[in-house]
């Protein structure tokens, strides 16, 4: 098999695996999906908070709840953008 055919097969395999990942994540129950995205949001907030003080020392601010919707939308957009 020549190099071009191998590249084509690997490329289409990657595309199909990405479709499977999107389907798997889309088939999750809402509670599971929300829990997963809140974990990701928490990691993002903790990482950014090491560099920038996000809550300005104000207690009671739930940054995970505030940013979770934005993270979910960007994740949806990015997962589909990869296919372009």
N, C-alpha and C positions, 0 to 999 in steps of 0.2 A: 504494500500500500504506500502511495507516495505521501509526501509531507502535507500537501494541500488537503487531501481527503481526511487525514488525521485531524487537521485543524478544524475542518468543517464538522466532523463528527463530535469533537470535543466542544465546539461552540454550541451546537444544537443540544448536546447533553446538558451543558450549563443552563441553557434557556429552559429546557424541560424541568430541570431540578428547581430552578427559580419559580416556575409555575406551580410546582408541587408545594414549595414553601408558602407561596401566597395562598394557595387553596387551603393548606393546613391551618394557617393563621386565620383565614376568613371563616373556617368552619368551627372555630372555637366558640364556646358559649360566651355571652357578654361578660359574665362575671370573671371568667378565666382571662379573657382578653384585657379587661380593665385592670385586673390584678397584675398581669404581666407588664402592662404599660406603666402602672404606678411604680413597679420595681425599677424599671428603666428610668423613669422620671426622677426617682429618688437618687439613683446613682449619678445622673446628670447634675442634679442640684448639689449633691455633696461634693462632686468634683469642682464645679464652678465656685461653690462657696469657699473652697480652699484658697481661691485667688481673689475673689471679690466677696465682700460681706453683703449677702443678698437680703437678709431680713433687717438690716440696720439696727440690730439689737432689740427689735420689738417682739416680745413674746406673743404667742397665740396665732402667728401667721402660719398658715398651712401652705407652704410653697408647692408641695406635691399636688395638692388639689387645684391650686391656681394654674399650674403649668401643665397638668396632665392632658388636658384637651389639646393644647398646642403640640405637645410631643406626639400624641396619637395622629393628628392631622399630618404632621411632617413625616411620620413613619409611613403612613399610607401613601403620601405623595412620592416619597423616596423609593419605596418598594416597587411602585409602578414605573418610576422614572428609569430604573435600572434596565428595564426592558426596551427602552428607546434606543 
